[in-house]
Structure formats: structure tokens, C-alpha cells
Amino acid sequence: MKLIHASAALGLMSLAACSAPTEAPADDLLASLSQYCGQAFEGAVTSDDPRDADWASEVLTIHFRECSDDEVRIPLHVGENRSRTWIISRQGDGLRLQHDHRHEDGSEDAVTMYGGSTITPPANGRAEFPADQYSKDLFEREGLAVSVTNVWTIALTDTALTYALDRPERHFEVSFDMTRPVEVPPAPWGAE
């Protein structure tokens, strides 16, 4: 009889373990990004395309400025230029990346809120975001047809956050040292 009770108890415990909710990969990456909320980090261009010389000569700073269970907003400062904010948000079982671009007066740039959603679940701290239809239409309208095949990547490890842009004959990448927080920069344009 004791053996029957022990077997039943083990069966119930394994059933409970199987039905326990697990964190989706998107939730895992959002939580990993959110742990840095309020902090800022410096980085550098790590790709070697000569077209990126302007960025490579500047101090690059990201600031995990706003975090919630569903969204992380990360302004990117390129030297004194505070026009860019990455918005990473939950979308169903995946994530969405948008690029919010502003002018110094806070008004929206003509090319803003572009990005895409993950097609495959984020894995190992890495998510890829192919350009969505809104972005493709925007790029076509603004004379940036070469960008319709853009795929952006966010990859987070214990020591670095890497942001990359890829399309045929183009690779751009920046990496930020996540082991050394720096002074928080001023607010991005439009958020003051």
C-alpha cells in the first residue's frame, strides 16, 4: 500500500512539474534586458565597413531608460546626437523592435518607428527582427529601397549587448560593455 501511495505522489509531482508555466523566450530576453533598467553603458562600432567611420569616431552610449513587463526603451546616443531610441516590446510569443527617430526639437523624423518582429523565438539571449511591411513601405516612400531587406539583431550575454543590421552587402554592428555602467546621459530628444 505504501508503494502505491508513493507511486501516486510521484506521479502527481511529475504532472505538476510538467504543467507548471514556463517563461517564454521573449519574456526571458525582456527580463534580461530589464535587469539593466536605469543604467547606461558605452560601446563601439565592431564592424569594419568604411561607411561607418562617422559612428566609429563617436562615443556610443545606451541607456535602459524605461522598462515594464511588456517593453524596454533604450535610447542610443551617438556622441551628442540623442535622436535614436530602440523600443523592444512583447508581441504575442515573440518580440518587436522599433527605431524611434526624433529631431532635436522633439519632432518625429520622416524615417521613424521602423523595425520588425521576430519570426523565430528568441534563443540564447538573441533575437532577429526582419523588416516588417510598415518599414518596407516607409523605406520605399523615403527613397531607401535598399533597406527593405534589413534584418536587425539584438544579442545579450553576461558581458555585452550587440546590435546589428544586416542586408545583402551590408553589415553594421555595435557592441556595448555590460560589465561597466557609466554615467546616465541626458534624455533623448523629444523626451525632455
Accessible surface in RSA format (square Angstrom, percent):
REM  Atomic radii and reference values for relative SASA: ProtOr
REM  Chains: A
REM  Algorithm: Lee & Richards
REM  Probe-radius: 1.40
REM  Slices: 20
REM RES _ NUM      All-atoms   Total-Side   Main-Chain    Non-polar    All polar
REM                ABS   REL    ABS   REL    ABS   REL    ABS   REL    ABS   REL
RES MET A   1   163.19  84.5 123.58  81.8  39.61  94.3 112.93  96.0  50.26  66.6
RES LYS A   2   181.12  88.4 174.12 106.8   6.99  16.7 119.40 107.5  61.71  65.7
RES LEU A   3   138.44  77.1 132.68  94.9   5.76  14.5 135.95  95.5   2.48   6.7
RES ILE A   4   116.22  66.1 113.63  84.7   2.58   6.2 115.52  83.2   0.69   1.9
RES HIS A   5   115.14  62.9 110.48  76.8   4.66  11.9  78.62  81.0  36.51  42.5
RES ALA A   6    50.83  46.7  41.39  63.9   9.43  21.5  49.60  69.8   1.23   3.3
RES SER A   7    63.65  53.8  52.59  70.2  11.06  25.5  33.81  72.0  29.84  41.8
RES ALA A   8    55.66  51.2  42.26  65.2  13.41  30.5  53.74  75.7   1.93   5.1
RES ALA A   9    50.36  46.3  44.93  69.3   5.43  12.3  49.58  69.8   0.78   2.1
RES LEU A  10   111.72  62.2 108.45  77.6   3.28   8.2 108.80  76.4   2.92   7.9
RES GLY A  11    38.00  46.9   0.00   N/A  38.00  46.9  32.70  89.7   5.30  11.9
RES LEU A  12   122.86  68.4 117.80  84.3   5.06  12.7 118.37  83.1   4.49  12.1
RES MET A  13   122.14  63.3 114.03  75.5   8.11  19.3  82.03  69.7  40.11  53.1
RES SER A  14    63.50  53.7  57.32  76.5   6.18  14.2  46.75  99.6  16.74  23.5
RES LEU A  15   114.53  63.8 110.75  79.2   3.78   9.5 114.22  80.2   0.31   0.8
RES ALA A  16    61.30  56.4  50.98  78.7  10.32  23.5  56.59  79.7   4.71  12.5
RES ALA A  17    74.43  68.4  49.51  76.4  24.92  56.7  58.28  82.1  16.15  42.8
RES CYS A  18   109.85  83.1  74.01  82.5  35.85  84.2  30.32  76.8  79.53  85.8
RES SER A  19    84.74  71.6  53.16  70.9  31.58  72.8  46.59  99.2  38.15  53.5
RES ALA A  20    49.59  45.6  39.57  61.1  10.02  22.8  44.37  62.5   5.22  13.8
RES PRO A  21   134.71  98.2 103.90  94.7  30.81 112.0 114.70  94.7  20.00 124.3
RES THR A  22   126.82  90.2  96.81  98.1  30.01  71.5  71.92  96.6  54.90  83.0
RES GLU A  23   110.26  63.3  78.39  59.3  31.87  75.9  34.11  66.0  76.14  62.2
RES ALA A  24    32.06  29.5  25.64  39.6   6.42  14.6  31.38  44.2   0.69   1.8
RES PRO A  25    60.69  44.2  53.06  48.4   7.63  27.8  58.92  48.6   1.78  11.0
RES ALA A  26     1.25   1.1   1.25   1.9   0.00   0.0   1.25   1.8   0.00   0.0
RES ASP A  27    39.25  27.5  36.48  36.3   2.77   6.6  11.25  26.5  28.00  27.9
RES ASP A  28    74.07  51.9  74.07  73.7   0.00   0.0   9.16  21.6  64.91  64.7
RES LEU A  29     3.89   2.2   2.40   1.7   1.49   3.8   3.70   2.6   0.19   0.5
RES LEU A  30     4.35   2.4   4.18   3.0   0.17   0.4   4.35   3.1   0.00   0.0
RES ALA A  31    53.49  49.2  39.41  60.8  14.08  32.0  46.50  65.5   7.00  18.5
RES SER A  32    35.10  29.7  30.28  40.4   4.82  11.1  11.13  23.7  23.97  33.6
RES LEU A  33     0.19   0.1   0.19   0.1   0.00   0.0   0.19   0.1   0.00   0.0
RES SER A  34    30.56  25.8  23.30  31.1   7.26  16.7  21.58  46.0   8.98  12.6
RES GLN A  35   115.53  64.6  82.59  60.4  32.94  78.4  36.66  78.0  78.87  59.8
RES TYR A  36    25.47  11.9  25.47  14.5   0.00   0.0  15.49  11.6   9.99  12.3
RES CYS A  37    54.51  41.2  33.80  37.7  20.70  48.7  17.80  45.1  36.71  39.6
RES GLY A  38    42.70  52.7   0.00   N/A  42.70  52.7  30.26  83.0  12.44  27.9
RES GLN A  39    60.67  33.9  57.47  42.0   3.20   7.6  24.99  53.2  35.68  27.1
RES ALA A  40     0.00   0.0   0.00   0.0   0.00   0.0   0.00   0.0   0.00   0.0
RES PHE A  41     0.69   0.3   0.69   0.4   0.00   0.0   0.69   0.4   0.00   0.0
RES GLU A  42    78.85  45.3  74.85  56.6   4.00   9.5  14.46  28.0  64.39  52.6
RES GLY A  43    18.55  22.9   0.00   N/A  18.55  22.9   9.12  25.0   9.42  21.1
RES ALA A  44    56.59  52.0  54.57  84.2   2.01   4.6  56.16  79.1   0.43   1.1
RES VAL A  45    23.71  15.6   2.60   2.4  21.11  50.9   2.60   2.3  21.11  57.3
RES THR A  46    76.00  54.1  40.96  41.5  35.04  83.5  47.19  63.4  28.81  43.6
RES SER A  47    20.21  17.1   1.68   2.2  18.53  42.7   8.47  18.0  11.74  16.4
RES ASP A  48   139.98  98.1 114.16 113.6  25.82  61.1  47.19 111.1  92.79  92.5
RES ASP A  49    28.35  19.9  18.09  18.0  10.26  24.3  10.62  25.0  17.73  17.7
RES PRO A  50   118.96  86.7  98.04  89.4  20.92  76.0 109.53  90.4   9.43  58.6
RES ARG A  51   153.10  64.3 118.28  60.3  34.82  82.9  74.44 101.7  78.66  47.7
RES ASP A  52     8.57   6.0   6.42   6.4   2.15   5.1   3.72   8.8   4.85   4.8
RES ALA A  53    62.18  57.2  52.48  81.0   9.70  22.1  58.10  81.8   4.08  10.8
RES ASP A  54   114.66  80.3 109.84 109.3   4.81  11.4  31.23  73.5  83.43  83.2
RES TRP A  55    53.97  21.7  53.65  26.0   0.32   0.7  35.37  18.9  18.59  30.2
RES ALA A  56    63.72  58.6  34.56  53.3  29.16  66.3  36.58  51.5  27.14  71.9
RES SER A  57    94.56  79.9  52.90  70.6  41.66  96.0  51.46 109.6  43.10  60.4
RES GLU A  58    79.76  45.8  67.74  51.2  12.03  28.6   7.42  14.4  72.34  59.1
RES VAL A  59    89.12  58.6  82.47  74.7   6.65  16.0  86.58  75.2   2.53   6.9
RES LEU A  60     0.22   0.1   0.22   0.2   0.00   0.0   0.22   0.2   0.00   0.0
RES THR A  61    13.97   9.9  13.97  14.2   0.00   0.0   4.01   5.4   9.97  15.1
RES ILE A  62     0.00   0.0   0.00   0.0   0.00   0.0   0.00   0.0   0.00   0.0
RES HIS A  63    14.83   8.1  14.83  10.3   0.00   0.0  10.10  10.4   4.73   5.5
RES PHE A  64     0.00   0.0   0.00   0.0   0.00   0.0   0.00   0.0   0.00   0.0
RES ARG A  65    77.11  32.4  56.49  28.8  20.62  49.1   9.21  12.6  67.90  41.2
RES GLU A  66    84.97  48.8  80.51  60.9   4.47  10.6  33.05  63.9  51.92  42.4
RES CYS A  67    42.15  31.9   7.28   8.1  34.87  81.9   8.68  22.0  33.47  36.1
RES SER A  68    64.18  54.2  48.80  65.1  15.38  35.4  54.35 115.7   9.83  13.8
RES ASP A  69   123.98  86.8 109.66 109.1  14.32  33.9  31.90  75.1  92.08  91.8
RES ASP A  70    77.71  54.4  77.05  76.7   0.66   1.6  24.73  58.2  52.97  52.8
RES GLU A  71    52.19  30.0  50.93  38.5   1.26   3.0  10.70  20.7  41.49  33.9
RES VAL A  72     0.00   0.0   0.00   0.0   0.00   0.0   0.00   0.0   0.00   0.0
RES ARG A  73    69.88  29.3  69.88  35.6   0.00   0.0   7.71  10.5  62.18  37.7
RES ILE A  74     0.15   0.1   0.15   0.1   0.00   0.0   0.15   0.1   0.00   0.0
RES PRO A  75     1.60   1.2   1.60   1.5   0.00   0.0   1.60   1.3   0.00   0.0
RES LEU A  76     2.05   1.1   1.76   1.3   0.29   0.7   1.76   1.2   0.29   0.8
RES HIS A  77     6.30   3.4   6.30   4.4   0.00   0.0   4.66   4.8   1.64   1.9
RES VAL A  78    12.30   8.1   8.79   8.0   3.51   8.5   8.79   7.6   3.51   9.5
RES GLY A  79    23.52  29.0   0.00   N/A  23.52  29.0  10.61  29.1  12.91  28.9
RES GLU A  80   161.07  92.5 148.20 112.1  12.86  30.6  70.24 135.9  90.83  74.2
RES ASN A  81    53.30  36.8  49.04  47.4   4.26  10.3  14.68  35.3  38.62  37.3
RES ARG A  82    52.58  22.1  51.99  26.5   0.59   1.4   4.73   6.5  47.86  29.0
RES SER A  83    13.02  11.0  11.62  15.5   1.40   3.2   8.02  17.1   5.00   7.0
RES ARG A  84    47.18  19.8  46.84  23.9   0.34   0.8   6.88   9.4  40.30  24.4
RES THR A  85    14.41  10.2  13.93  14.1   0.48   1.1   6.46   8.7   7.95  12.0
RES TRP A  86     4.17   1.7   4.17   2.0   0.00   0.0   0.96   0.5   3.21   5.2
RES ILE A  87     2.72   1.5   2.59   1.9   0.13   0.3   2.59   1.9   0.13   0.4
RES ILE A  88     0.70   0.4   0.70   0.5   0.00   0.0   0.70   0.5   0.00   0.0
RES SER A  89    17.31  14.6  17.31  23.1   0.00   0.0   9.86  21.0   7.45  10.4
RES ARG A  90    80.28  33.7  59.49  30.3  20.79  49.5  33.43  45.7  46.85  28.4
RES GLN A  91    88.11  49.3  76.28  55.7  11.83  28.2  35.21  74.9  52.89  40.1
RES GLY A  92    65.62  80.9   0.00   N/A  65.62  80.9  43.92 120.5  21.71  48.6
RES ASP A  93   122.45  85.8 113.62 113.1   8.84  20.9  34.62  81.5  87.83  87.6
RES GLY A  94    12.88  15.9   0.00   N/A  12.88  15.9   9.45  25.9   3.43   7.7
RES LEU A  95     0.48   0.3   0.00   0.0   0.48   1.2   0.00   0.0   0.48   1.3
RES ARG A  96    51.33  21.6  51.33  26.2   0.01   0.0  15.22  20.8  36.11  21.9
RES LEU A  97     0.00   0.0   0.00   0.0   0.00   0.0   0.00   0.0   0.00   0.0
RES GLN A  98    30.74  17.2  30.74  22.5   0.00   0.0   0.14   0.3  30.60  23.2
RES HIS A  99     5.42   3.0   5.25   3.6   0.17   0.4   5.42   5.6   0.00   0.0
RES ASP A 100    13.00   9.1  12.73  12.7   0.27   0.6   0.27   0.6  12.73  12.7
RES HIS A 101    31.42  17.2  31.42  21.8   0.00   0.0  15.75  16.2  15.67  18.2
RES ARG A 102    65.67  27.6  61.70  31.5   3.97   9.5   7.44  10.2  58.23  35.3
RES HIS A 103    84.21  46.0  81.73  56.8   2.48   6.3  49.65  51.2  34.56  40.2
RES GLU A 104   127.26  73.1 110.30  83.4  16.96  40.4  34.00  65.8  93.26  76.1
RES ASP A 105   122.35  85.7  78.11  77.7  44.24 104.6  51.59 121.4  70.77  70.6
RES GLY A 106    14.54  17.9   0.00   N/A  14.54  17.9   8.04  22.1   6.50  14.6
RES SER A 107    53.95  45.6  42.90  57.3  11.05  25.5  45.95  97.8   8.00  11.2
RES GLU A 108    99.30  57.0  78.74  59.6  20.56  49.0  21.58  41.7  77.72  63.5
RES ASP A 109    42.38  29.7  38.73  38.5   3.65   8.6   2.32   5.5  40.06  40.0
RES ALA A 110    65.70  60.4  41.70  64.3  24.00  54.6  54.72  77.1  10.98  29.1
RES VAL A 111    27.39  18.0  27.25  24.7   0.14   0.3  27.25  23.7   0.14   0.4
RES THR A 112     8.38   6.0   8.14   8.3   0.24   0.6   8.14  10.9   0.24   0.4
RES MET A 113    49.04  25.4  48.33  32.0   0.71   1.7  46.53  39.6   2.51   3.3
RES TYR A 114    28.05  13.1  28.05  16.0   0.00   0.0   7.37   5.5  20.68  25.5
RES GLY A 115     0.09   0.1   0.00   N/A   0.09   0.1   0.00   0.0   0.09   0.2
RES GLY A 116     0.00   0.0   0.00   N/A   0.00   0.0   0.00   0.0   0.00   0.0
RES SER A 117    31.67  26.8  26.53  35.4   5.14  11.8  23.96  51.0   7.71  10.8
RES THR A 118    19.94  14.2   1.59   1.6  18.34  43.7   0.01   0.0  19.93  30.1
RES ILE A 119   143.01  81.4 110.23  82.1  32.78  79.0 114.77  82.6  28.24  76.6
RES THR A 120    94.19  67.0  89.59  90.8   4.60  11.0  65.83  88.4  28.36  42.9
RES PRO A 121    89.56  65.3  77.27  70.4  12.29  44.7  79.88  65.9   9.69  60.2
RES PRO A 122     4.96   3.6   1.55   1.4   3.41  12.4   2.97   2.5   1.99  12.3
RES ALA A 123    60.22  55.4  50.12  77.4  10.10  23.0  57.28  80.7   2.94   7.8
RES ASN A 124   154.67 106.7 112.04 108.3  42.63 102.7  42.30 101.8 112.37 108.6
RES GLY A 125    20.51  25.3   0.00   N/A  20.51  25.3  12.87  35.3   7.65  17.1
RES ARG A 126   113.51  47.7 109.51  55.8   4.00   9.5  38.98  53.3  74.53  45.2
RES ALA A 127     2.45   2.2   0.00   0.0   2.45   5.6   2.45   3.4   0.00   0.0
RES GLU A 128    78.37  45.0  72.44  54.8   5.93  14.1  15.06  29.1  63.32  51.7
RES PHE A 129     0.05   0.0   0.05   0.0   0.00   0.0   0.05   0.0   0.00   0.0
RES PRO A 130    36.23  26.4  33.68  30.7   2.55   9.3  33.68  27.8   2.55  15.9
RES ALA A 131     8.65   8.0   0.40   0.6   8.25  18.8   0.40   0.6   8.25  21.9
RES ASP A 132    30.43  21.3  22.38  22.3   8.04  19.0  28.88  68.0   1.55   1.5
RES GLN A 133   115.70  64.7 108.90  79.6   6.80  16.2  57.96 123.4  57.74  43.8
RES TYR A 134   108.00  50.4  98.05  55.8   9.95  25.9  84.43  63.4  23.57  29.1
RES SER A 135     0.00   0.0   0.00   0.0   0.00   0.0   0.00   0.0   0.00   0.0
RES LYS A 136    76.50  37.3  76.50  46.9   0.00   0.0  23.73  21.4  52.77  56.2
RES ASP A 137    73.92  51.8  68.86  68.5   5.06  12.0  24.30  57.2  49.62  49.5
RES LEU A 138     1.82   1.0   1.64   1.2   0.18   0.4   1.64   1.2   0.18   0.5
RES PHE A 139     5.25   2.6   5.25   3.3   0.00   0.0   5.25   3.2   0.00   0.0
RES GLU A 140   102.55  58.9  85.43  64.6  17.12  40.8  33.72  65.2  68.83  56.2
RES ARG A 141   161.91  68.0 125.09  63.8  36.82  87.7  76.27 104.2  85.64  51.9
RES GLU A 142    69.37  39.8  44.63  33.8  24.74  58.9   6.36  12.3  63.01  51.4
RES GLY A 143    65.97  81.4   0.00   N/A  65.97  81.4  36.27  99.5  29.70  66.5
RES LEU A 144    68.29  38.0  66.84  47.8   1.45   3.6  68.29  48.0   0.00   0.0
RES ALA A 145    50.40  46.3  44.66  68.9   5.74  13.1  44.81  63.1   5.59  14.8
RES VAL A 146    96.60  63.6  80.31  72.7  16.29  39.3  89.98  78.2   6.62  17.9
RES SER A 147    12.10  10.2  12.10  16.1   0.00   0.0   0.38   0.8  11.72  16.4
RES VAL A 148    34.06  22.4  32.49  29.4   1.57   3.8  32.49  28.2   1.57   4.2
RES THR A 149    72.71  51.7  59.48  60.3  13.23  31.5  63.45  85.2   9.26  14.0
RES ASN A 150     6.87   4.7   6.04   5.8   0.82   2.0   0.00   0.0   6.87   6.6
RES VAL A 151    45.82  30.1  45.76  41.4   0.05   0.1  45.76  39.8   0.05   0.1
RES TRP A 152     3.54   1.4   3.54   1.7   0.00   0.0   0.07   0.0   3.47   5.6
RES THR A 153     8.34   5.9   8.28   8.4   0.06   0.1   4.47   6.0   3.87   5.8
RES ILE A 154     0.80   0.5   0.80   0.6   0.00   0.0   0.80   0.6   0.00   0.0
RES ALA A 155    19.67  18.1  18.86  29.1   0.81   1.8  18.86  26.6   0.81   2.1
RES LEU A 156    14.49   8.1   5.38   3.8   9.11  22.9   5.38   3.8   9.11  24.5
RES THR A 157    80.17  57.0  68.74  69.7  11.44  27.3  77.01 103.4   3.17   4.8
RES ASP A 158   132.72  93.0 115.36 114.8  17.36  41.1  32.67  76.9 100.05  99.8
RES THR A 159    80.04  56.9  77.15  78.2   2.89   6.9  55.36  74.4  24.68  37.3
RES ALA A 160    25.07  23.1  24.55  37.9   0.52   1.2  24.55  34.6   0.52   1.4
RES LEU A 161     0.17   0.1   0.17   0.1   0.00   0.0   0.17   0.1   0.00   0.0
RES THR A 162    31.41  22.3  31.19  31.6   0.23   0.5  15.29  20.5  16.13  24.4
RES TYR A 163    14.89   7.0  14.89   8.5   0.00   0.0   5.11   3.8   9.77  12.0
RES ALA A 164     6.46   5.9   6.46  10.0   0.00   0.0   6.46   9.1   0.00   0.0
RES LEU A 165    25.05  14.0  25.05  17.9   0.00   0.0  25.05  17.6   0.00   0.0
RES ASP A 166    51.03  35.7  50.55  50.3   0.48   1.1  25.24  59.4  25.79  25.7
RES ARG A 167    43.66  18.3  28.78  14.7  14.87  35.4   8.45  11.6  35.20  21.3
RES PRO A 168   101.10  73.7  80.50  73.4  20.60  74.9  92.25  76.2   8.84  55.0
RES GLU A 169   170.90  98.1 134.44 101.7  36.46  86.8  64.64 125.0 106.25  86.8
RES ARG A 170    38.56  16.2  29.25  14.9   9.32  22.2   4.85   6.6  33.71  20.4
RES HIS A 171    77.72  42.5  71.69  49.8   6.03  15.4  59.32  61.1  18.40  21.4
RES PHE A 172    15.62   7.8  15.62   9.7   0.00   0.0  15.62   9.5   0.00   0.0
RES GLU A 173    45.65  26.2  45.65  34.5   0.00   0.0   0.14   0.3  45.51  37.2
RES VAL A 174     0.03   0.0   0.03   0.0   0.00   0.0   0.03   0.0   0.00   0.0
RES SER A 175    28.90  24.4  23.43  31.3   5.46  12.6  11.85  25.2  17.05  23.9
RES PHE A 176     0.74   0.4   0.00   0.0   0.74   1.9   0.74   0.4   0.00   0.0
RES ASP A 177    56.93  39.9  50.14  49.9   6.80  16.1  33.14  78.0  23.79  23.7
RES MET A 178     9.42   4.9   0.00   0.0   9.42  22.4   0.00   0.0   9.42  12.5
RES THR A 179    79.03  56.2  49.73  50.4  29.30  69.8  45.81  61.5  33.22  50.2
RES ARG A 180   166.20  69.8 161.63  82.4   4.57  10.9  52.52  71.8 113.68  68.9
RES PRO A 181    80.68  58.8  58.32  53.2  22.36  81.3  58.57  48.4  22.11 137.4
RES VAL A 182    43.26  28.5  27.29  24.7  15.97  38.5  36.08  31.3   7.19  19.5
RES GLU A 183   159.21  91.4 135.54 102.5  23.67  56.4  60.56 117.1  98.66  80.5
RES VAL A 184    69.89  46.0  53.91  48.8  15.97  38.5  53.91  46.8  15.97  43.3
RES PRO A 185    23.35  17.0  10.53   9.6  12.82  46.6  16.67  13.8   6.68  41.5
RES PRO A 186    86.62  63.1  72.76  66.3  13.86  50.4  85.57  70.7   1.04   6.5
RES ALA A 187    20.68  19.0  11.19  17.3   9.49  21.6  12.83  18.1   7.85  20.8
RES PRO A 188    10.05   7.3  10.05   9.2   0.00   0.0  10.05   8.3   0.00   0.0
RES TRP A 189    35.75  14.3  31.44  15.2   4.31  10.1  30.62  16.3   5.13   8.3
RES GLY A 190    46.35  57.2   0.00   N/A  46.35  57.2  12.42  34.1  33.93  76.0
RES ALA A 191    43.10  39.6  18.06  27.9  25.04  57.0  26.98  38.0  16.12  42.7
RES GLU A 192   141.39  81.2  72.50  54.8  68.89 164.0  85.65 165.7  55.74  45.5
END  Absolute sums over single chains surface
CHAIN  1 A    10642.8       8597.9       2044.9       6020.0       4622.8
END  Absolute sums over all chains
TOTAL         10642.8       8597.9       2044.9       6020.0       4622.8
